[in-house]
């Protein structure tokens, strides 16, 4: 049956990412003189209304509910300018964030430093869905007001799975509580590249675009999802250690094109 309008609003899915990162007391420190440890209670994604849009992470089926199973995850500060090469270091002084060049090392195992998975969206219906957006707000409880160094990034990749290749612009998909810049590490020699994050503290929209009908080219978009403490942020120093993330909620929505 045709409707009276060309489009009907589809409030398709709500992806709920619950992150509770709690510093482990006053003995913990931020980047770099001692490691920050963060306690992640839960990471999950779910839809709250049946619709044509479905979600997935890097493994498992397309579904309306995901569980990232990140209970008790420990994170230490890290730095990256491209989402592919990640680095750790120790600060030259407790009062600053600048890395001691002799301590910079490439991170070979992401698990202790960066939460990394995928947040993928597919159109499971027979009509295209336009104006698909991922909306979210990024909260961060600061130990010192205005000193926030959490980062969340969404970057497009070519397929589902851990071996996906980044095809999007990593730097354009980095978000923080406030608009912020960091000289992210790009090599163990201490080279850096400026990464300016977009403020998401009061809400932001990440554009997915149009998803074509099921089983056709363009019906699915794949995104790597990263959560980390940016060690090269000027606010990531010992005096500001102990920030926490109470909750992040991703809402996925779009407009379904009317079929003739």
Secondary structure, DSSP 8 states (H G I E B T S, - for coil): ---SSSEEEEEEEEEEE---EEE-STT---TTTS---EEE---EEE-SS--SEEEE-SSS--BSEEE---TTEE---BB-SSSS--EE--BS-TT---B-GGG-EE-S-GGGT-EEEE-EEEE-SSS-EEEEEEEEEE--B-SSTT---EEEEEEEESSSSTT--B-S-TGGGEEESS-EEEEEE-STT--EEEEEEEE-TT-EEEEEEEE-STTSTTSEEEEEEEEEEBTTSTT-SGGG---B---EEEEEEEEEE---
